[in-house]
């Protein structure tokens, strides 16, 4: 799964569908691990546990989209 995600991200970046990234494999790992932390691991961190579920979901999705999708593809919305 990680290899397929790496290839997908790299290909999309090469054709302008995603922002350029330093390393597609590291980015794939970030994409895979971010939801895991926000969905599960944050509950073991006292500061993370204070984040409500809906805010954790919205934050993870927003951060990944803005990190990967070029601003022009977001309809000019920052």
mmCIF file of the N, C-alpha and C atoms, coordinates in Angstrom:
data_MODEL
# 
_entry.id   MODEL 
# 
loop_
_atom_site.group_PDB 
_atom_site.id 
_atom_site.type_symbol 
_atom_site.label_atom_id 
_atom_site.label_alt_id 
_atom_site.label_comp_id 
_atom_site.label_asym_id 
_atom_site.label_entity_id 
_atom_site.label_seq_id 
_atom_site.pdbx_PDB_ins_code 
_atom_site.Cartn_x 
_atom_site.Cartn_y 
_atom_site.Cartn_z 
_atom_site.occupancy 
_atom_site.B_iso_or_equiv 
_atom_site.pdbx_formal_charge 
_atom_site.auth_seq_id 
_atom_site.auth_comp_id 
_atom_site.auth_asym_id 
_atom_site.auth_atom_id 
_atom_site.pdbx_PDB_model_num 
ATOM 1   N N  . UNK A 1 1  ? 0.830   -1.186 0.000   1.00 0.00 ? 1  UNK A N  1 
ATOM 2   C CA . UNK A 1 1  ? 0.000   0.000  0.000   1.00 0.00 ? 1  UNK A CA 1 
ATOM 3   C C  . UNK A 1 1  ? 0.873   1.247  0.000   1.00 0.00 ? 1  UNK A C  1 
ATOM 4   N N  . UNK A 1 2  ? 1.931   1.214  0.801   1.00 0.00 ? 2  UNK A N  1 
ATOM 5   C CA . UNK A 1 2  ? 2.811   2.378  0.874   1.00 0.00 ? 2  UNK A CA 1 
ATOM 6   C C  . UNK A 1 2  ? 3.526   2.612  -0.462  1.00 0.00 ? 2  UNK A C  1 
ATOM 7   N N  . UNK A 1 3  ? 3.928   1.533  -1.120  1.00 0.00 ? 3  UNK A N  1 
ATOM 8   C CA . UNK A 1 3  ? 4.587   1.673  -2.430  1.00 0.00 ? 3  UNK A CA 1 
ATOM 9   C C  . UNK A 1 3  ? 3.621   2.267  -3.463  1.00 0.00 ? 3  UNK A C  1 
ATOM 10  N N  . UNK A 1 4  ? 2.383   1.816  -3.449  1.00 0.00 ? 4  UNK A N  1 
ATOM 11  C CA . UNK A 1 4  ? 1.390   2.348  -4.388  1.00 0.00 ? 4  UNK A CA 1 
ATOM 12  C C  . UNK A 1 4  ? 1.109   3.823  -4.116  1.00 0.00 ? 4  UNK A C  1 
ATOM 13  N N  . UNK A 1 5  ? 1.000   4.186  -2.847  1.00 0.00 ? 5  UNK A N  1 
ATOM 14  C CA . UNK A 1 5  ? 0.773   5.585  -2.497  1.00 0.00 ? 5  UNK A CA 1 
ATOM 15  C C  . UNK A 1 5  ? 1.968   6.445  -2.895  1.00 0.00 ? 5  UNK A C  1 
ATOM 16  N N  . UNK A 1 6  ? 3.175   5.926  -2.699  1.00 0.00 ? 6  UNK A N  1 
ATOM 17  C CA . UNK A 1 6  ? 4.393   6.648  -3.110  1.00 0.00 ? 6  UNK A CA 1 
ATOM 18  C C  . UNK A 1 6  ? 4.375   6.918  -4.603  1.00 0.00 ? 6  UNK A C  1 
ATOM 19  N N  . UNK A 1 7  ? 4.055   5.900  -5.384  1.00 0.00 ? 7  UNK A N  1 
ATOM 20  C CA . UNK A 1 7  ? 4.010   6.050  -6.839  1.00 0.00 ? 7  UNK A CA 1 
ATOM 21  C C  . UNK A 1 7  ? 2.928   7.046  -7.247  1.00 0.00 ? 7  UNK A C  1 
ATOM 22  N N  . UNK A 1 8  ? 1.766   6.956  -6.633  1.00 0.00 ? 8  UNK A N  1 
ATOM 23  C CA . UNK A 1 8  ? 0.664   7.863  -6.937  1.00 0.00 ? 8  UNK A CA 1 
ATOM 24  C C  . UNK A 1 8  ? 1.051   9.310  -6.653  1.00 0.00 ? 8  UNK A C  1 
ATOM 25  N N  . UNK A 1 9  ? 1.596   9.565  -5.474  1.00 0.00 ? 9  UNK A N  1 
ATOM 26  C CA . UNK A 1 9  ? 1.983   10.932 -5.106  1.00 0.00 ? 9  UNK A CA 1 
ATOM 27  C C  . UNK A 1 9  ? 3.058   11.468 -6.045  1.00 0.00 ? 9  UNK A C  1 
ATOM 28  N N  . UNK A 1 10 ? 4.059   10.639 -6.328  1.00 0.00 ? 10 UNK A N  1 
ATOM 29  C CA . UNK A 1 10 ? 5.137   11.074 -7.220  1.00 0.00 ? 10 UNK A CA 1 
ATOM 30  C C  . UNK A 1 10 ? 4.637   11.399 -8.612  1.00 0.00 ? 10 UNK A C  1 
ATOM 31  N N  . UNK A 1 11 ? 3.764   10.540 -9.111  1.00 0.00 ? 11 UNK A N  1 
ATOM 32  C CA . UNK A 1 11 ? 3.203   10.751 -10.456 1.00 0.00 ? 11 UNK A CA 1 
ATOM 33  C C  . UNK A 1 11 ? 2.352   12.018 -10.496 1.00 0.00 ? 11 UNK A C  1 
ATOM 34  N N  . UNK A 1 12 ? 1.478   12.186 -9.508  1.00 0.00 ? 12 UNK A N  1 
ATOM 35  C CA . UNK A 1 12 ? 0.633   13.387 -9.463  1.00 0.00 ? 12 UNK A CA 1 
ATOM 36  C C  . UNK A 1 12 ? 1.471   14.655 -9.357  1.00 0.00 ? 12 UNK A C  1 
ATOM 37  N N  . UNK A 1 13 ? 2.553   14.603 -8.587  1.00 0.00 ? 13 UNK A N  1 
ATOM 38  C CA . UNK A 1 13 ? 3.418   15.779 -8.442  1.00 0.00 ? 13 UNK A CA 1 
ATOM 39  C C  . UNK A 1 13 ? 4.125   16.092 -9.757  1.00 0.00 ? 13 UNK A C  1 
ATOM 40  N N  . UNK A 1 14 ? 4.593   15.062 -10.449 1.00 0.00 ? 14 UNK A N  1 
ATOM 41  C CA . UNK A 1 14 ? 5.289   15.281 -11.729 1.00 0.00 ? 14 UNK A CA 1 
ATOM 42  C C  . UNK A 1 14 ? 4.390   15.956 -12.756 1.00 0.00 ? 14 UNK A C  1 
ATOM 43  N N  . UNK A 1 15 ? 3.102   15.667 -12.714 1.00 0.00 ? 15 UNK A N  1 
ATOM 44  C CA . UNK A 1 15 ? 2.173   16.233 -13.695 1.00 0.00 ? 15 UNK A CA 1 
ATOM 45  C C  . UNK A 1 15 ? 1.418   17.450 -13.182 1.00 0.00 ? 15 UNK A C  1 
ATOM 46  N N  . UNK A 1 16 ? 1.801   17.956 -12.001 1.00 0.00 ? 16 UNK A N  1 
ATOM 47  C CA . UNK A 1 16 ? 1.229   19.199 -11.494 1.00 0.00 ? 16 UNK A CA 1 
ATOM 48  C C  . UNK A 1 16 ? -0.063  19.075 -10.705 1.00 0.00 ? 16 UNK A C  1 
ATOM 49  N N  . UNK A 1 17 ? -0.529  17.861 -10.494 1.00 0.00 ? 17 UNK A N  1 
ATOM 50  C CA . UNK A 1 17 ? -1.747  17.671 -9.729  1.00 0.00 ? 17 UNK A CA 1 
ATOM 51  C C  . UNK A 1 17 ? -1.539  17.842 -8.232  1.00 0.00 ? 17 UNK A C  1 
ATOM 52  N N  . UNK A 1 18 ? -0.294  17.697 -7.807  1.00 0.00 ? 18 UNK A N  1 
ATOM 53  C CA . UNK A 1 18 ? 0.080   17.923 -6.407  1.00 0.00 ? 18 UNK A CA 1 
ATOM 54  C C  . UNK A 1 18 ? 1.304   18.818 -6.381  1.00 0.00 ? 18 UNK A C  1 
ATOM 55  N N  . UNK A 1 19 ? 1.534   19.445 -5.247  1.00 0.00 ? 19 UNK A N  1 
ATOM 56  C CA . UNK A 1 19 ? 2.733   20.263 -5.098  1.00 0.00 ? 19 UNK A CA 1 
ATOM 57  C C  . UNK A 1 19 ? 3.978   19.387 -5.189  1.00 0.00 ? 19 UNK A C  1 
ATOM 58  N N  . UNK A 1 20 ? 5.078   19.998 -5.588  1.00 0.00 ? 20 UNK A N  1 
ATOM 59  C CA . UNK A 1 20 ? 6.350   19.288 -5.578  1.00 0.00 ? 20 UNK A CA 1 
ATOM 60  C C  . UNK A 1 20 ? 6.678   18.941 -4.125  1.00 0.00 ? 20 UNK A C  1 
ATOM 61  N N  . UNK A 1 21 ? 7.315   17.794 -3.943  1.00 0.00 ? 21 UNK A N  1 
ATOM 62  C CA . UNK A 1 21 ? 7.652   17.358 -2.587  1.00 0.00 ? 21 UNK A CA 1 
ATOM 63  C C  . UNK A 1 21 ? 9.091   16.876 -2.573  1.00 0.00 ? 21 UNK A C  1 
ATOM 64  N N  . UNK A 1 22 ? 9.770   17.014 -1.434  1.00 0.00 ? 22 UNK A N  1 
ATOM 65  C CA . UNK A 1 22 ? 11.165  16.582 -1.386  1.00 0.00 ? 22 UNK A CA 1 
ATOM 66  C C  . UNK A 1 22 ? 11.337  15.090 -1.669  1.00 0.00 ? 22 UNK A C  1 
ATOM 67  N N  . UNK A 1 23 ? 10.387  14.254 -1.218  1.00 0.00 ? 23 UNK A N  1 
ATOM 68  C CA . UNK A 1 23 ? 10.519  12.817 -1.402  1.00 0.00 ? 23 UNK A CA 1 
ATOM 69  C C  . UNK A 1 23 ? 9.121   12.197 -1.328  1.00 0.00 ? 23 UNK A C  1 
ATOM 70  N N  . UNK A 1 24 ? 8.719   11.519 -2.373  1.00 0.00 ? 24 UNK A N  1 
ATOM 71  C CA . UNK A 1 24 ? 7.375   10.946 -2.420  1.00 0.00 ? 24 UNK A CA 1 
ATOM 72  C C  . UNK A 1 24 ? 7.185   9.853  -1.369  1.00 0.00 ? 24 UNK A C  1 
ATOM 73  N N  . UNK A 1 25 ? 8.214   9.064  -1.102  1.00 0.00 ? 25 UNK A N  1 
ATOM 74  C CA . UNK A 1 25 ? 8.087   7.990  -0.108  1.00 0.00 ? 25 UNK A CA 1 
ATOM 75  C C  . UNK A 1 25 ? 7.885   8.566  1.300   1.00 0.00 ? 25 UNK A C  1 
ATOM 76  N N  . UNK A 1 26 ? 8.634   9.600  1.628   1.00 0.00 ? 26 UNK A N  1 
ATOM 77  C CA . UNK A 1 26 ? 8.471   10.225 2.947   1.00 0.00 ? 26 UNK A CA 1 
ATOM 78  C C  . UNK A 1 26 ? 7.102   10.887 3.050   1.00 0.00 ? 26 UNK A C  1 
ATOM 79  N N  . UNK A 1 27 ? 6.641   11.475 1.965   1.00 0.00 ? 27 UNK A N  1 
ATOM 80  C CA . UNK A 1 27 ? 5.324   12.103 1.958   1.00 0.00 ? 27 UNK A CA 1 
ATOM 81  C C  . UNK A 1 27 ? 4.231   11.051 2.099   1.00 0.00 ? 27 UNK A C  1 
ATOM 82  N N  . UNK A 1 28 ? 4.398   9.920  1.428   1.00 0.00 ? 28 UNK A N  1 
ATOM 83  C CA . UNK A 1 28 ? 3.420   8.831  1.559   1.00 0.00 ? 28 UNK A CA 1 
ATOM 84  C C  . UNK A 1 28 ? 3.327   8.372  3.014   1.00 0.00 ? 28 UNK A C  1 
ATOM 85  N N  . UNK A 1 29 ? 4.463   8.280  3.669   1.00 0.00 ? 29 UNK A N  1 
ATOM 86  C CA . UNK A 1 29 ? 4.458   7.878  5.083   1.00 0.00 ? 29 UNK A CA 1 
ATOM 87  C C  . UNK A 1 29 ? 3.730   8.921  5.933   1.00 0.00 ? 29 UNK A C  1 
ATOM 88  N N  . UNK A 1 30 ? 3.965   10.191 5.642   1.00 0.00 ? 30 UNK A N  1 
ATOM 89  C CA . UNK A 1 30 ? 3.282   11.266 6.362   1.00 0.00 ? 30 UNK A CA 1 
ATOM 90  C C  . UNK A 1 30 ? 1.765   11.175 6.166   1.00 0.00 ? 30 UNK A C  1 
ATOM 91  N N  . UNK A 1 31 ? 1.350   10.941 4.923   1.00 0.00 ? 31 UNK A N  1 
ATOM 92  C CA . UNK A 1 31 ? -0.078  10.833 4.611   1.00 0.00 ? 31 UNK A CA 1 
ATOM 93  C C  . UNK A 1 31 ? -0.685  9.645  5.354   1.00 0.00 ? 31 UNK A C  1 
ATOM 94  N N  . UNK A 1 32 ? 0.043   8.564  5.446   1.00 0.00 ? 32 UNK A N  1 
ATOM 95  C CA . UNK A 1 32 ? -0.465  7.381  6.151   1.00 0.00 ? 32 UNK A CA 1 
ATOM 96  C C  . UNK A 1 32 ? -0.472  7.564  7.664   1.00 0.00 ? 32 UNK A C  1 
ATOM 97  N N  . UNK A 1 33 ? 0.544   8.199  8.203   1.00 0.00 ? 33 UNK A N  1 
ATOM 98  C CA . UNK A 1 33 ? 0.682   8.312  9.654   1.00 0.00 ? 33 UNK A CA 1 
ATOM 99  C C  . UNK A 1 33 ? -0.158  9.436  10.272  1.00 0.00 ? 33 UNK A C  1 
ATOM 100 N N  . UNK A 1 34 ? -0.421  10.495 9.538   1.00 0.00 ? 34 UNK A N  1 
ATOM 101 C CA . UNK A 1 34 ? -1.176  11.617 10.092  1.00 0.00 ? 34 UNK A CA 1 
ATOM 102 C C  . UNK A 1 34 ? -2.568  11.191 10.565  1.00 0.00 ? 34 UNK A C  1 
ATOM 103 N N  . UNK A 1 35 ? -3.353  10.515 9.744   1.00 0.00 ? 35 UNK A N  1 
ATOM 104 C CA . UNK A 1 35 ? -4.665  10.077 10.246  1.00 0.00 ? 35 UNK A CA 1 
ATOM 105 C C  . UNK A 1 35 ? -4.544  9.102  11.420  1.00 0.00 ? 35 UNK A C  1 
ATOM 106 N N  . UNK A 1 36 ? -3.519  8.266  11.407  1.00 0.00 ? 36 UNK A N  1 
ATOM 107 C CA . UNK A 1 36 ? -3.325  7.317  12.511  1.00 0.00 ? 36 UNK A CA 1 
ATOM 108 C C  . UNK A 1 36 ? -3.091  8.059  13.817  1.00 0.00 ? 36 UNK A C  1 
ATOM 109 N N  . UNK A 1 37 ? -2.252  9.073  13.788  1.00 0.00 ? 37 UNK A N  1 
ATOM 110 C CA . UNK A 1 37 ? -1.989  9.816  15.017  1.00 0.00 ? 37 UNK A CA 1 
ATOM 111 C C  . UNK A 1 37 ? -3.260  10.520 15.499  1.00 0.00 ? 37 UNK A C  1 
ATOM 112 N N  . UNK A 1 38 ? -3.933  11.198 14.583  1.00 0.00 ? 38 UNK A N  1 
ATOM 113 C CA . UNK A 1 38 ? -5.129  11.943 14.975  1.00 0.00 ? 38 UNK A CA 1 
ATOM 114 C C  . UNK A 1 38 ? -6.280  11.021 15.378  1.00 0.00 ? 38 UNK A C  1 
ATOM 115 N N  . UNK A 1 39 ? -6.354  9.828  14.811  1.00 0.00 ? 39 UNK A N  1 
ATOM 116 C CA . UNK A 1 39 ? -7.448  8.913  15.138  1.00 0.00 ? 39 UNK A CA 1 
ATOM 117 C C  . UNK A 1 39 ? -7.176  8.092  16.396  1.00 0.00 ? 39 UNK A C  1 
ATOM 118 N N  . UNK A 1 40 ? -5.909  7.742  16.640  1.00 0.00 ? 40 UNK A N  1 
ATOM 119 C CA . UNK A 1 40 ? -5.619  6.820  17.738  1.00 0.00 ? 40 UNK A CA 1 
ATOM 120 C C  . UNK A 1 40 ? -4.589  7.331  18.725  1.00 0.00 ? 40 UNK A C  1 
ATOM 121 N N  . UNK A 1 41 ? -3.416  7.657  18.232  1.00 0.00 ? 41 UNK A N  1 
ATOM 122 C CA . UNK A 1 41 ? -2.284  7.941  19.121  1.00 0.00 ? 41 UNK A CA 1 
ATOM 123 C C  . UNK A 1 41 ? -2.447  9.216  19.937  1.00 0.00 ? 41 UNK A C  1 
ATOM 124 N N  . UNK A 1 42 ? -3.218  10.153 19.441  1.00 0.00 ? 42 UNK A N  1 
ATOM 125 C CA . UNK A 1 42 ? -3.390  11.392 20.187  1.00 0.00 ? 42 UNK A CA 1 
ATOM 126 C C  . UNK A 1 42 ? -4.054  11.165 21.540  1.00 0.00 ? 42 UNK A C  1 
ATOM 127 N N  . UNK A 1 43 ? -4.791  10.083 21.672  1.00 0.00 ? 43 UNK A N  1 
ATOM 128 C CA . UNK A 1 43 ? -5.472  9.783  22.929  1.00 0.00 ? 43 UNK A CA 1 
ATOM 129 C C  . UNK A 1 43 ? -4.497  9.430  24.049  1.00 0.00 ? 43 UNK A C  1 
ATOM 130 N N  . UNK A 1 44 ? -3.269  9.034  23.694  1.00 0.00 ? 44 UNK A N  1 
ATOM 131 C CA . UNK A 1 44 ? -2.254  8.683  24.689  1.00 0.00 ? 44 UNK A CA 1 
ATOM 132 C C  . UNK A 1 44 ? -1.391  9.876  25.060  1.00 0.00 ? 44 UNK A C  1 
ATOM 133 N N  . UNK A 1 45 ? -1.569  10.983 24.376  1.00 0.00 ? 45 UNK A N  1 
ATOM 134 C CA . UNK A 1 45 ? -0.813  12.210 24.619  1.00 0.00 ? 45 UNK A CA 1 
ATOM 135 C C  . UNK A 1 45 ? -1.752  13.172 25.345  1.00 0.00 ? 45 UNK A C  1 
ATOM 136 N N  . UNK A 1 46 ? -1.396  13.621 26.556  1.00 0.00 ? 46 UNK A N  1 
ATOM 137 C CA . UNK A 1 46 ? -2.317  14.490 27.305  1.00 0.00 ? 46 UNK A CA 1 
ATOM 138 C C  . UNK A 1 46 ? -2.778  15.718 26.513  1.00 0.00 ? 46 UNK A C  1 
ATOM 139 N N  . UNK A 1 47 ? -1.872  16.347 25.788  1.00 0.00 ? 47 UNK A N  1 
ATOM 140 C CA . UNK A 1 47 ? -2.274  17.512 24.986  1.00 0.00 ? 47 UNK A CA 1 
ATOM 141 C C  . UNK A 1 47 ? -3.119  17.091 23.795  1.00 0.00 ? 47 UNK A C  1 
ATOM 142 N N  . UNK A 1 48 ? -2.748  15.998 23.158  1.00 0.00 ? 48 UNK A N  1 
ATOM 143 C CA . UNK A 1 48 ? -3.503  15.515 22.004  1.00 0.00 ? 48 UNK A CA 1 
ATOM 144 C C  . UNK A 1 48 ? -4.890  15.032 22.378  1.00 0.00 ? 48 UNK A C  1 
ATOM 145 N N  . UNK A 1 49 ? -5.016  14.432 23.554  1.00 0.00 ? 49 UNK A N  1 
ATOM 146 C CA . UNK A 1 49 ? -6.317  13.911 23.997  1.00 0.00 ? 49 UNK A CA 1 
ATOM 147 C C  . UNK A 1 49 ? -7.333  15.023 24.199  1.00 0.00 ? 49 UNK A C  1 
ATOM 148 N N  . UNK A 1 50 ? -6.868  16.239 24.383  1.00 0.00 ? 50 UNK A N  1 
ATOM 149 C CA . UNK A 1 50 ? -7.776  17.372 24.578  1.00 0.00 ? 50 UNK A CA 1 
ATOM 150 C C  . UNK A 1 50 ? -8.416  17.835 23.261  1.00 0.00 ? 50 UNK A C  1 
ATOM 151 N N  . UNK A 1 51 ? -7.940  17.334 22.141  1.00 0.00 ? 51 UNK A N  1 
ATOM 152 C CA . UNK A 1 51 ? -8.493  17.719 20.837  1.00 0.00 ? 51 UNK A CA 1 
ATOM 153 C C  . UNK A 1 51 ? -9.746  16.886 20.571  1.00 0.00 ? 51 UNK A C  1 
ATOM 154 N N  . UNK A 1 52 ? -10.896 17.516 20.398  1.00 0.00 ? 52 UNK A N  1 
ATOM 155 C CA . UNK A 1 52 ? -12.125 16.759 20.113  1.00 0.00 ? 52 UNK A CA 1 
ATOM 156 C C  . UNK A 1 52 ? -12.029 16.021 18.771  1.00 0.00 ? 52 UNK A C  1 
ATOM 157 N N  . UNK A 1 53 ? -12.746 14.918 18.651  1.00 0.00 ? 53 UNK A N  1 
ATOM 158 C CA . UNK A 1 53 ? -12.677 14.091 17.441  1.00 0.00 ? 53 UNK A CA 1 
ATOM 159 C C  . UNK A 1 53 ? -12.965 14.867 16.163  1.00 0.00 ? 53 UNK A C  1 
ATOM 160 N N  . UNK A 1 54 ? -14.011 15.677 16.153  1.00 0.00 ? 54 UNK A N  1 
ATOM 161 C CA . UNK A 1 54 ? -14.361 16.393 14.923  1.00 0.00 ? 54 UNK A CA 1 
ATOM 162 C C  . UNK A 1 54 ? -13.286 17.408 14.544  1.00 0.00 ? 54 UNK A C  1 
ATOM 163 N N  . UNK A 1 55 ? -12.691 18.049 15.529  1.00 0.00 ? 55 UNK A N  1 
ATOM 164 C CA . UNK A 1 55 ? -11.611 19.004 15.255  1.00 0.00 ? 55 UNK A CA 1 
ATOM 165 C C  . UNK A 1 55 ? -10.362 18.272 14.771  1.00 0.00 ? 55 UNK A C  1 
ATOM 166 N N  . UNK A 1 56 ? -10.074 17.109 15.318  1.00 0.00 ? 56 UNK A N  1 
ATOM 167 C CA . UNK A 1 56 ? -8.926  16.316 14.874  1.00 0.00 ? 56 UNK A CA 1 
ATOM 168 C C  . UNK A 1 56 ? -9.097  15.911 13.414  1.00 0.00 ? 56 UNK A C  1 
ATOM 169 N N  . UNK A 1 57 ? -10.276 15.466 13.058  1.00 0.00 ? 57 UNK A N  1 
ATOM 170 C CA . UNK A 1 57 ? -10.553 15.074 11.672  1.00 0.00 ? 57 UNK A CA 1 
ATOM 171 C C  . UNK A 1 57 ? -10.411 16.260 10.730  1.00 0.00 ? 57 UNK A C  1 
ATOM 172 N N  . UNK A 1 58 ? -11.067 17.362 11.064  1.00 0.00 ? 58 UNK A N  1 
ATOM 173 C CA . UNK A 1 58 ? -11.005 18.558 10.210  1.00 0.00 ? 58 UNK A CA 1 
ATOM 174 C C  . UNK A 1 58 ? -9.579  19.066 10.063  1.00 0.00 ? 58 UNK A C  1 
ATOM 175 N N  . UNK A 1 59 ? -8.813  19.047 11.134  1.00 0.00 ? 59 UNK A N  1 
ATOM 176 C CA . UNK A 1 59 ? -7.436  19.541 11.109  1.00 0.00 ? 59 UNK A CA 1 
ATOM 177 C C  . UNK A 1 59 ? -6.550  18.648 10.253  1.00 0.00 ? 59 UNK A C  1 
ATOM 178 N N  . UNK A 1 60 ? -6.664  17.342 10.413  1.00 0.00 ? 60 UNK A N  1 
ATOM 179 C CA . UNK A 1 60 ? -5.832  16.419 9.629   1.00 0.00 ? 60 UNK A CA 1 
ATOM 180 C C  . UNK A 1 60 ? -6.126  16.554 8.137   1.00 0.00 ? 60 UNK A C  1 
ATOM 181 N N  . UNK A 1 61 ? -7.400  16.573 7.777   1.00 0.00 ? 61 UNK A N  1 
ATOM 182 C CA . UNK A 1 61 ? -7.775  16.702 6.365   1.00 0.00 ? 61 UNK A CA 1 
ATOM 183 C C  . UNK A 1 61 ? -7.306  18.035 5.802   1.00 0.00 ? 61 UNK A C  1 
ATOM 184 N N  . UNK A 1 62 ? -7.556  19.113 6.513   1.00 0.00 ? 62 UNK A N  1 
ATOM 185 C CA . UNK A 1 62 ? -7.163  20.445 6.059   1.00 0.00 ? 62 UNK A CA 1 
ATOM 186 C C  . UNK A 1 62 ? -5.645  20.545 5.878   1.00 0.00 ? 62 UNK A C  1 
ATOM 187 N N  . UNK A 1 63 ? -4.897  20.046 6.848   1.00 0.00 ? 63 UNK A N  1 
ATOM 188 C CA . UNK A 1 63 ? -3.431  20.134 6.780   1.00 0.00 ? 63 UNK A CA 1 
ATOM 189 C C  . UNK A 1 63 ? -2.876  19.340 5.602   1.00 0.00 ? 63 UNK A C  1 
ATOM 190 N N  . UNK A 1 64 ? -3.364  18.130 5.402   1.00 0.00 ? 64 UNK A N  1 
ATOM 191 C CA . UNK A 1 64 ? -2.857  17.318 4.296   1.00 0.00 ? 64 UNK A CA 1 
ATOM 192 C C  . UNK A 1 64 ? -3.245  17.898 2.940   1.00 0.00 ? 64 UNK A C  1 
ATOM 193 N N  . UNK A 1 65 ? -4.475  18.373 2.817   1.00 0.00 ? 65 UNK A N  1 
ATOM 194 C CA . UNK A 1 65 ? -4.890  18.964 1.548   1.00 0.00 ? 65 UNK A CA 1 
ATOM 195 C C  . UNK A 1 65 ? -4.043  20.192 1.231   1.00 0.00 ? 65 UNK A C  1 
ATOM 196 N N  . UNK A 1 66 ? -3.877  21.069 2.196   1.00 0.00 ? 66 UNK A N  1 
ATOM 197 C CA . UNK A 1 66 ? -3.105  22.292 1.946   1.00 0.00 ? 66 UNK A CA 1 
ATOM 198 C C  . UNK A 1 66 ? -1.614  22.024 1.770   1.00 0.00 ? 66 UNK A C  1 
ATOM 199 N N  . UNK A 1 67 ? -1.131  20.939 2.321   1.00 0.00 ? 67 UNK A N  1 
ATOM 200 C CA . UNK A 1 67 ? 0.278   20.591 2.135   1.00 0.00 ? 67 UNK A CA 1 
ATOM 201 C C  . UNK A 1 67 ? 0.535   20.011 0.751   1.00 0.00 ? 67 UNK A C  1 
ATOM 202 N N  . UNK A 1 68 ? -0.444  19.354 0.176   1.00 0.00 ? 68 UNK A N  1 
ATOM 203 C CA . UNK A 1 68 ? -0.231  18.607 -1.062  1.00 0.00 ? 68 UNK A CA 1 
ATOM 204 C C  . UNK A 1 68 ? -0.860  19.204 -2.305  1.00 0.00 ? 68 UNK A C  1 
ATOM 205 N N  . UNK A 1 69 ? -1.986  19.841 -2.185  1.00 0.00 ? 69 UNK A N  1 
ATOM 206 C CA . UNK A 1 69 ? -2.724  20.322 -3.356  1.00 0.00 ? 69 UNK A CA 1 
ATOM 207 C C  . UNK A 1 69 ? -2.311  21.767 -3.665  1.00 0.00 ? 69 UNK A C  1 
ATOM 208 N N  . UNK A 1 70 ? -1.931  22.025 -4.910  1.00 0.00 ? 70 UNK A N  1 
ATOM 209 C CA . UNK A 1 70 ? -1.573  23.389 -5.282  1.00 0.00 ? 70 UNK A CA 1 
ATOM 210 C C  . UNK A 1 70 ? -2.744  24.348 -5.045  1.00 0.00 ? 70 UNK A C  1 
ATOM 211 N N  . UNK A 1 71 ? -2.433  25.546 -4.630  1.00 0.00 ? 71 UNK A N  1 
ATOM 212 C CA . UNK A 1 71 ? -3.449  26.549 -4.318  1.00 0.00 ? 71 UNK A CA 1 
ATOM 213 C C  . UNK A 1 71 ? -4.396  26.765 -5.498  1.00 0.00 ? 71 UNK A C  1 
ATOM 214 N N  . UNK A 1 72 ? -3.872  26.730 -6.701  1.00 0.00 ? 72 UNK A N  1 
ATOM 215 C CA . UNK A 1 72 ? -4.718  26.944 -7.890  1.00 0.00 ? 72 UNK A CA 1 
ATOM 216 C C  . UNK A 1 72 ? -5.818  25.886 -7.994  1.00 0.00 ? 72 UNK A C  1 
ATOM 217 N N  . UNK A 1 73 ? -5.559  24.687 -7.492  1.00 0.00 ? 73 UNK A N  1 
ATOM 218 C CA . UNK A 1 73 ? -6.565  23.622 -7.552  1.00 0.00 ? 73 UNK A CA 1 
ATOM 219 C C  . UNK A 1 73 ? -7.579  23.716 -6.423  1.00 0.00 ? 73 UNK A C  1 
ATOM 220 N N  . UNK A 1 74 ? -7.347  24.612 -5.491  1.00 0.00 ? 74 UNK A N  1 
ATOM 221 C CA . UNK A 1 74 ? -8.276  24.801 -4.381  1.00 0.00 ? 74 UNK A CA 1 
ATOM 222 C C  . UNK A 1 74 ? -9.245  25.944 -4.647  1.00 0.00 ? 74 UNK A C  1 
ATOM 223 N N  . UNK A 1 75 ? -9.302  26.379 -5.886  1.00 0.00 ? 75 UNK A N  1 
ATOM 224 C CA . UNK A 1 75 ? -10.196 27.479 -6.236  1.00 0.00 ? 75 UNK A CA 1 
ATOM 225 C C  . UNK A 1 75 ? -9.767  28.807 -5.651  1.00 0.00 ? 75 UNK A C  1 
ATOM 226 N N  . UNK A 1 76 ? -8.460  28.946 -5.377  1.00 0.00 ? 76 UNK A N  1 
ATOM 227 C CA . UNK A 1 76 ? -7.931  30.185 -4.834  1.00 0.00 ? 76 UNK A CA 1 
ATOM 228 C C  . UNK A 1 76 ? -8.178  30.351 -3.353  1.00 0.00 ? 76 UNK A C  1 
ATOM 229 N N  . UNK A 1 77 ? -8.785  29.349 -2.712  1.00 0.00 ? 77 UNK A N  1 
ATOM 230 C CA . UNK A 1 77 ? -9.035  29.440 -1.254  1.00 0.00 ? 77 UNK A CA 1 
ATOM 231 C C  . UNK A 1 77 ? -7.813  28.980 -0.500  1.00 0.00 ? 77 UNK A C  1 
ATOM 232 N N  . UNK A 1 78 ? -7.267  29.842 0.371   1.00 0.00 ? 78 UNK A N  1 
ATOM 233 C CA . UNK A 1 78 ? -6.095  29.423 1.162   1.00 0.00 ? 78 UNK A CA 1 
ATOM 234 C C  . UNK A 1 78 ? -6.469  28.424 2.234   1.00 0.00 ? 78 UNK A C  1 
# 
